[in-house]
Amino acid sequence: MTTTLGAVFRPQLAPERLRSVVRTADAAGLQELWLWEDCFREGGISTGAAALAWSERLRVGVGLLPVPLRNVAVTAMEAASLHRMFPGRPILGVGHGVQDWMGQVGARVGSPLTLLREHLLALRALLAGETVTVKGRYVTLDDVALDWPPSGPVDVLAGGMGSRTVRLTGEAADGTILTADTSADGVRQACRLIREGRVAAGRDPDGHRVVVYLLTATGDGADERLRAELVAEGHGADAGLGVAGDARAVADAVRRLAEAGADTVVLQPTGDEPDPEGFVRFAAEDVRPLLT
């Protein structure tokens, strides 16, 4: 079993911290660094482009871009530019966004599921170099094609939590991003829903990447930091989510998610992680060797 390991640069950190974390991750051999477009902190495309420019080998994921905030043509233009400038290294995911935040900016829609489906179908077609005309409930394009589409096939991932959204990611996306609220049993259930969606859409049931975040704390005060974050997120301190401990404990937790069906596990530090550079080194140099 080959498991890709990543880590998150959380947007609770100021944008000017990103360069140091990226360079540390690249030098340490981290496979993937993931970024979030969380309202109202940091933009996903701007930070993603900077991270790609500051690194040589690192793959950079943006998980995820909220589709209510973005015209699909803009998403396609930005995604295509990143894929052409840094081939093989960008990973982009889209999703509903947090509905309260979407309401704050006047972008909340009546049917988030319909919007996500329309956005995904149009985005994948545009990135495949197609000329797209569509008039949907939310997405309207009239004879639109990218002048500079990616030079080869690229994947579009989508985030999902509820069962209908997860099934949709199987139907209309190339991969699914699951939050750190997902246990190993949750990954198994998501994989079943994804497979159902792909079969219903006439797609290869096995050709789909599953990415899951794993809330992770290590070093001094790890147990306390993990418990505090779980409580802050509305879970019990003993919710059975996340992992606190040394590299072996973290590797065991990663392995459980991988055995449940995750292709990529992304270590998500707590919001008060005291050493972000040390965290990405820990992921690359201490945890990853235990997974091979």
PyMOL commands that set and color helices and strands:
alter all, ss='L'
color gray80, all
select helices_A, chain A and resi 15-28+44-53+67-69+72-85+99-104+112-127+163-172+184-200+222-232+247-260+276-291
alter helices_A, ss='H'
color red, helices_A
select strands_A, chain A and resi 4-9+32-35+59-66+90-95+132-135+140-144+156-159+175-178+209-217+243-244+264-269
alter strands_A, ss='S'
color yellow, strands_A
deselect
rebuild
show_as cartoon
